[in-house]
Amino acid sequence: YTVSGYGSPALLELRDADRITIDGRVNATGGQVGLTIQNENPAGAVIWMNRNTSPMSNGARNNTVKYCRIIGGSADANSYAIAIGDRSGLASEAAGNNNITIEHNKIYRAYYGIKATGAAGEDKIESLIIRDNDFGNNATEGDGFYFAVHTQNVKNNVIENNVFKINSPNNTLYAIYNYYGNNSIIRNNSILESIGGTNATFATIYDYYSNGSEIYDNEIESNRSSVFYGFYIYYSNGVNVYNNKIIGNTSSSTMYLCYALYGSSNSFINNRIIDNIIKYMAYAKIVRNLVQEKAPQSTEVIVTAIKVPKFGQTIMFGLR
């Protein structure tokens, strides 16, 4: 079954609609995707859940989209598979679109696979669940994204058990972009065999100004890009990254496997990181580092050895 057309700004709109379920299974039973929903507009959304601009509106709540094949009009800017936000525009922010579940769908060919935009401050979207979806149509060329999942001002969201296989023509690609998403759980996702475009930067899991995230049991394997980031933790505090696998990814330029910048109290524990870079760049060398929990505060002994041109071999010893 197929629902298609030229929808502007969206093909299906849920405006302040509550407790709506779009179930693509035949007779709502089994585990097969039986419904395709496609917007032929290259600058629109397939499904748009929004809060109306009227003062009495409270958002689209307790809605579910499952077992559908959701295809955007293009992989260019302004194309969305699923947009969640304000009625004033597909990318506009709004509070109140709470308790939305998106599960067991196949989503591809859009600039944004899923874009959820809550309001800044305390009025964030709450309890968004994105799970068991396939993004990217098995890395078919042209069916990729710039952002597969983009959440902004969303708290207590869960992104789990999704599969990302993306072939993107864009110069930047994010599988999961979590922006101002406090207390997020990002777990058991597989980001596999994805290909960035020429001179592309591929950030697989990007946690940006998102405090208290738990990122674990994810698999990042056999992806390829010019600049590659495994976990990019940026201006976030109290983020725990553990029990993940980063295996066999390749870069033609620069690779950051666990990258934390401008945050505090973040941890990387028990992650398996092997065989990256060297498969694609035969001249590269892998330097393995051990990162473990910081020792309790006490007196520290510092020993450093260096060769100084004027004095030769030099040893520094100190206490702190």
C-alpha positions, -999 to +999 in steps of 0.1 A: +000+000+000+013+035-008+002+070+002+020+096-020+016+131-033+030+166-034+025+178+001+034+214+010+046+219+036+038+182+045+019+152+032+004+142+065+000+168+093-009+161+130-017+195+144-023+194+181-035+158+175-033+133+204-032+095+206-029+090+169-013+057+157-001+053+121+005+015+118+018+003+084+012-034+091-016-052+072-044-056+097-021-042+124-005-076+130+029-092+124+062-075+119+063-065+082+063-030+068+032-028+046+027+009+040+048+034+020+043+071+027+062+093+002+061+131-003+071+141-038+079+176-028+117+180-025+113+207+001+086+194+024+079+168+051+063+134+049+048+135+084+046+167+105+035+167+141+032+202+154+018+226+180-005+252+166+003+289+170-029+296+190-024+304+227-047+275+237-027+248+218-007+223+237+010+202+210+007+168+194+010+142+221+011+105+227+013+097+190+030+067+174+044+060+139+054+024+132+060-001+105+060+024+077+084+031+048+088+069+049+105+085+019+113+121+016+112+141-017+150+146-018+182+145+002+185+183-002+180+210+024+144+215+036+134+179+030+121+160+061+109+125+066+094+133+100+093+168+116+082+176+151+079+212+162+058+244+158+031+250+132+049+282+120+075+262+102+090+227+098+121+237+117+104+259+143+106+251+179+077+244+202+070+228+236+043+202+243+049+176+215+055+150+242+054+112+244+059+105+207+072+071+196+087+064+162+095+027+158+101-001+133+101+022+102+123+024+072+133+060+066+153+075+038+159+102+012+156+133+032+179+160+046+164+153+080+153+117+087+137+127+120+139+163+133+124+170+167+126+206+179+114+216+214+114+250+229+145+264+246+148+266+284+125+244+305+099+239+277+116+210+260+099+181+243+097+152+267+100+115+263+106+111+226+113+074+217+131+066+185+137+028+182+141-001+159+142+020+127+163+015+096+178+047+082+194+051+047+180+023+026+210+000+030+234+028+020+218+033-014+234+063-031+212+094-029+190+080-002+210+094+027+207+124+049+226+153+064+210+145+097+195+110+101+183+118+137+183+154+148+169+162+183+170+197+197+157+208+231+144+173+239+148+158+273+146+122+285+146+110+250+156+074+241+173+065+208+178+028+207+181-003+185+183+017+152+203+007+122+220+034+101+234+026+067+238+059+049+253+069+016+252+107+017+261+132-010+264+160+015+297+173+028+286+167+064+267+138+078+254+130+113+238+097+122+226+110+157+228+147+165+216+153+201+215+190+209+204+203+243+191+168+250+196+164+288+194+129+303+193+112+269+198+074+264+215+064+232+220+027+232+222-004+210+224+015+177+243+001+148+260+026+124+274+004+096+289+007+062+280+043+057+298+065+032+303+102+034+307+124+003+339+138-011+356+159+016+328+149+040+328+151+078+309+122+093+300+124+130+283+092+140+271+102+175+273+139+183+262+149+218+261+187+220+252+208+251+235+176+264+242+169+300+238+135+317+236+114+285+242+077+287+257+063+255+264+026+255+263-007+236+264+010+202+283-005+172+301+018+148+317-003+121+330-002+086+321+034+079+341+056+055+346+094+053+372+120+048+370+134+084+355+108+109+342+112+144+331+082+165+318+099+196+319+137+197+310+151+231+309+188+228+301+213+257+283+185+275+288+175+312+284+142+330+282+121+299+290+084+302+302+065+270+308+028+277+307-007+262+306+006+226+324-009+196+343+013+171+358-011+145+372-010+110+362+026+102+383+045+076+394+080+069+413+097+041+421+127+063+415+129+100+399+106+125+387+112+161+373+081+177+364+094+212+365+132+212+354+153+242+357+191+241+348+219+266+328+196+289+335+182+324+330+149+343+326+129+311+338+093+310+349+068+283+349+033+298+354-002+284+350+008+247+364-016+221+383+005+195+403-016+170+414-016+133+404+019+124+422+040+098+448+015+087+425-005+064+422+026+041+456+042+047+484+016+045+510+041+057+490+050+089+500+038+123+477+030+152+488+042+187+468+025+214+460+043+246+446+031+279+419+054+294+407+046+329+390+061+359+410+089+376+428+080+408+414+095+441+428+130+449+461+128+467+498+138+462+508+132+426+543+123+414+552+137+380+581+122+360+589+134+325+618+126+302+628+148+273+658+155+251+668+192+252+691+203+224+713+224+248+715+199+277+708+165+261+687+139+280+667+156+308+645+142+335+619+163+354+607+151+388+581+168+409+553+165+434+519+181+432 
